[in-house]
Amino acid sequence: MADPSDLPQSILSYISHNEYPDTDALSSTTLTSPSTLQNLLQSLQSAQKEAQDEIRTLSRSAAPDIDAWIARAKDLQADILRSRETAREIVREADQVRALRDEAEDQGKKFELLEKEVRFNETLTGTLEHVQYANGLLATVQEEAVNGDVGKALANLEDAEASIAGLDGMRGTRAVEVLGQRGEELRKGLVETTTMQWDALIAVDVEMKCVKVRQKMSGGAAVDGLGLDAVVAAAKGLEIFDSLLQKLARDIDRAVLKPCLHVDQENQAVDTVTTSSHAEEASLSCKDVGSASVFQDLHTILTFFSEHLSTTITVPLSYHLIPVLSSRLEAQRLDPSIPVSMDELSDFQSLLTSVSDLAEEIESLGWNGAKALRGWVDNAPRAWLTKRREVVLGDVRDLVFRGLRERKVVERVETRKVHKEDGEVIIGRAGGGGGGGGEGEDDWDTAWEEEPEKPVRSEQPLTKEDEDDASAWELDEEDDDNASSGKKEDAGGGDEDDAWGWGDDDTASQNPASPVANRKQHTQSSSPSKPNGSSQPPTQPQELTLRETITTTEIPDSLLSLLQRTIFDAETLSSEPQYVSSPIAPAATALYTLPTLALAMYRAAAPTAYAKDHSGLGNLLVYNDASRIAELLREWQSSQPEGSRLRIDSDVAALETFAKRAYSSEMEAQRTILRDLLDGAQGFVNCTIHPYKGECEGAVDATVDRIKHVHALWKGILSEGALLQSLGSLVGTVTTKMATEIQDLGDISEADSHQLKALCDRVLALNALFRQGEGEGQDMTFIYSPPWLKFQYLAEILDSSLADIRWMWKEGELSLEFGKEEVVELVEALFAESELRRQAVREVRWG
């Protein structure tokens, strides 16, 4: 515990010097005891007294210095007071200067404002004088306009407008707007006045079809003696001259040109032009006086305007009037006057001369627009050819749609030199016909020659008919198409096979035991020209005439007559002396191309026209007509003299191709129908089970009836030979499909085989359609339908015993129609597994 006597000293040290006690005991001493507080109070009072005594001592010693300081402080305070007063004076003087400056600035602004007011007044005075001047000019313009002096009024108006344009600083002000509006109104008034003066000097009455021209105006002192030149100058100054000329040209066209060039239904003009002139007035009018020469009227019109109007009007007017005249003349008189007949060429020559004279007259007047007329004259050969082409194509189109209404029977006669034996073969095969309506006559007997075994080939219709029809309009492209189609036909094995569908369902055999081969061998052995022929001397060839009849429309003969007239005109135009110098003589060569275009039009229009035939014979009529046209064209070409420019070989080839396409399309359509009908048999599966039995019988009966219907429909349309060949191809399609489906059956029961035999017999009854000769005739079905014999053998196999099949294979001619594996498959399908069947299979396979 600290000594209590030390505590006051520590507190005084802290108070005086900010010193803390240096011991913990002194710092932790308690001050609450009375003795401690008494001692502390006494110590503080003692220290206070000492401090006061020390201050008094120090004050006594520093008193002189403080008095001096106080004196200096008082002086400083006085200086501060003087400085403050001086500052206040300076502020007062500054306020006075600022007030003077503000007053000076205000006076300066007032001076500038006065200067601006003076300048504005001066400017306003000048502007008002300018406005007064412009207004005076406008007033003068108005006065002159009222007096009718448009020239002076226009000059003053231009000065007034220039004066108004000089008021740039007053844009948007009411005064300038009023002046501008007044100037525009005066200009409009001048335009109206000038237009009225123009109409008064050049008056066009559309209703009366009259044009009057006055050289000077009369009726008032102001306008008396005013001429066209002054009005033209005013119109040009007002920039309405071109619009006046355009209106004048339109009015002249409506009042004079249109009535003059109009043609009634009888191709006679109903108005003619007359003129009259007296004093200062001349008139041109159209009057209904009947027929007149249009070129004389046009000459009168041109002369009238050239004599009574100055070149300042006529030359620019020609830019608007002559094109209208040329266009209307071409449309209403020249183009309709282009002849089609050669008898009218002399009149057409006179027409061309008149047009050339009219063009020369226009050029001699210094007018513009004669180039169109000269161009029409120069283009006359092409225009004539174009019209001939349009007429020919229109005639062909009308002929195609009109000529289908009537049909006729045409007999075709062809004479060929053949050996006697070959003639028998041809007659026996063709049935008195030409082997397909005139196609491939040189290849009638090719089917009798042996061909190497080939797979079945089904015929498809040509698929480029649209391309052929489209390309026919361009001759070069048509020739290319014909050439390419010819190459394809050659590569396909002959045109006749493609057209008639031979070989579609045929598999030729090299076995000489075939009936066809037997007849072929017999023919070869009878001919000394064959390598294996006998030693008999060659027989002399004899002429064989083949006749056939087909049904065509009126189109072939009418179309040939149309083409012959065209070529006759071409020959006349290029050879007759009176036409050598004709302006359309250069078109003679181009006339030789019209047959190609006409035939192309026929091919283009035929599909649509023939499709409208409700009898269902459209494609066959196309075939007959196109073939007939090709035949007639070929005869016509052969009758032409050497050096003829007629070239229709490619067109004949195109027609033949077109005919084949039509026939191919019809045949393919019929095959599709027959296949669809046979599909109803569902492959002849379960043909003895109800209801499949009825479906099979119905499908076969429908197919047979369809072939009979086709025979009845086509009989008389196609030639006899062509009809039989077509039916043979359809029958071949049916027999091939039935044979294929029967052979595809895996297992055939006895009941099924009898039912299938009965179904085949229904088809075999179609041989009645192919019998020729007296009585029942000779069955020629196998000639026209190569798969027929195979189908007959198939029917026999279905109803034969195993021994019968073995005999037909070894002794008969079954091997000529069936291959070894085909017979083996049929034997295995018809007979159950046994030693006899195995032996029969071995005999068939290994002989």
Steps between C-alpha positions, in 0.01 A plus 500: 500500500639845404575776738205747520744792503616411151155506349454881471836535335410236237172676425674834462757343265219364289324838494811699429702272281253225400709237672351180631611346833799278454387230747200276502446558866471870444268452203267272693471723808142566611395867530180449693647536847450844665858532598617441148262751357596754767863459421432518128298823538771662709764399246296643212441826683867528582595431138241759382642762724850432384388531142332833570806635671713394210266669254507824694875489506516442129245774430701757689809422300318496153283810548709739281495263205126460516439875500706534182308215340171659594607830342595327179171312500309825526695643201430191303134524578495862380670398173243229454221749544658732241547213256141396544385848424722513194357168382150631542595800286645278234182293495291811467714619209481155336123503524497840337727373214282194450192714479673724247607197297150353501365833395757514219413151381134583508562811300707296250224247456253776446734641236532164324125459510456839347754411230309172427176686487653741257634216285169311521314807397736544208463128406128510547482802281700316228296182541177688484626674191598150363158362589339808352701443181410130483139580575508760227636245257227258596244769451647568159488129423137487602418801287682356199338161554160664504588673176608166354863599445638171629853563370556820695311360797728197504813718481381719788394190695848358467643832627251500785586142592869587491431803720301287744779243500738782607311545826704234673497671836124505510427138431202392702359845543143569410592758239727262308243221526235730360729604215587136425138392499407792279783411261383138484144608436616733225709217345198271510298774342762540227498124447123504463514801269772344288313171487184679393692687233658172384162332486358799316776486238507118474148378568427126506140385520497128575124462466491678166825331393645833389828695545514877437818707483506881518816696442391804704246575765223755457214642700671745735749784487730332749527168314419611149777379275657270761662211308597144571867586535430732792281240666767233447763730654272565798427128537868418497565772759224359718640147443167366374593465134571126519178428688305702241661295222415176675139606543488618141635166377239311706220721372613465138515124543147487642353751255677403177732200510272257679195564275718507191674170576197322642385197300154354522409132479510509120857642507388833354596837649196697606662848518715704270692824553410833340666840534393858446690831520394864486644825636685421823323172577544144371309190604553123479204272560385137467170436330299184450521462126561128465813326376817704446874459462657512842842601370349791308333609822828475689672705230227763536547506878878541478471768231241690701714523813823571312339790308307663782730444797858616536787261549529617860174314553500219244846360577445455874140398431626217279666339802154446645279472193693279256555209745126500570428512126746215431366283780137550403579453129681173567237363735190597302611499137843353434507184713146394401595561136777240504371239254486129546413409144751541219232673292518803729877555474468767230275708724742446785784626279303818435438534871873479577571764236242731656652454845847578366369813328336610823827454688688702238244779522538515878878519470480764227303721736777468759267319736591211726346152525541360148740234627213285631330498160823410319557228755158356425579495128838336560335248732224416250643157402523395862154640578355315199674180605382543858141540385528196275643306793218614729238411241652158433536415867149626571361294213681191626374551854143550379533202266615271781202585720250513213620206291428241769128528436513297181671169436562307182645167393825520311638219287872458488649310210862393486670293233822312573715263299540175691561134428196281490593313816568825689164633384322205658676567826419871493134440421469232764653721765361843412145384449457723198629804689808706485645384827418788724332772309789596281786469748814317400369353172850389413511277808177304470672163478772560760302315767538177298874506536661324789614724780732408782330426829436819689325590825146628508484871419194699598406798289485844660354812338738768395534767766621801301179599330487833674860573412431414136195724489686789660809463285293488182465877507873540434611332179860442596408344833237284333755361257729419789218327687407296195858395446542394861168314503602319182820383667308372799258309277784339309668401823176351632469245224270656240211743479239234422570297812481811716177619342306174509647351814637180343724315734339647809402162632687286249794273559636391163645151469778365287345156489403418136203289614291810572201550264626846417847365442362219288328749271816705489711199411249407235529844351879483509514161337274622221719798428827455316636814656521337843824329600321170571261519203451239237668493162190636324564807290392829652147605424428836348360756746138586452304807591285460810232759570393545860181687578374618833243743630523724802276765649630854510352845547485785253820642645767325284359599159410853615837552660681380187292735286590790729871420482489460124340843458774651714781340301327592173501863611869471590584359159290765327663780696852380421451406135236722341651811333233738627594418860880506471516874565234486768610632841385177660695279260770437768233329711455224239776288651350528847166370373660159462533486879126541558420128445733418786324751726158382386587137575642606834171676574317182408711296740452762771122528465424135424529361857245750627266481200496120463458457876152650461389199294249325731525168317834424663678482164699821533845340501415266213365787292819691575695197386302459177493871418867559574599191302276608214645850503853356498411277205345787303797725576744232388313458171487878458873530565578226247291679237698825533739585217874501552626814663183555699553679829232295672663305784257303712693177564559592864134600535391163361727327750358715780144411396582130493654527844197695617270228362700229672480686827124525475471131416748404772307708753171331408653153510660561835169630635322184381773278645468678833125440498547130421766459769275671752212269408719191534628624834150429628589127483763560772755277330250211461572382853217289651318514167268214609406644839208738549507803464836494321363275229239757402759779503730305269219417259373859508849641434558269202153564356543877537836479327360297211204734466734798500699357207179430311381854571828642372468287186149630435605858574813497286357302210462727204731760652824309451579289198430131531865411538565778748191404699610138525852596596370736769264240639777243481723723710224547759426126504872438543498728804213304653639154423848591620367639829277197559776256409746675730261501795404134446863397478572690820253282692703270723259207523205434270243245610295297257192712558706816454649368176154429358376844605808669353450303177143625482615859552764462228237359263296818546799701382577253221152563364633837380651317200165557329611860447800387296345241269534576131361328197168340412299304754663491835816617330860445594609585853765769460520598866856369544609725214376821661562396862830311535434389862181327386649155430677499835175585673322219312764252615467627856126432491565150369761433770254602772257227385750232387645197668868458568529262204337755272743767611796268441368423150445867418854573610665217310276452198299818483599868479486590866874561501455774242298716742621402849843471647614196694474663841156639424370152420671358808339763724156427353544124547608547861205734564239272339612153619590361838844365580545156344744295301305573181530874562872470568546301181301754300711785645820314404376448147413865462829624638737247348305365202 
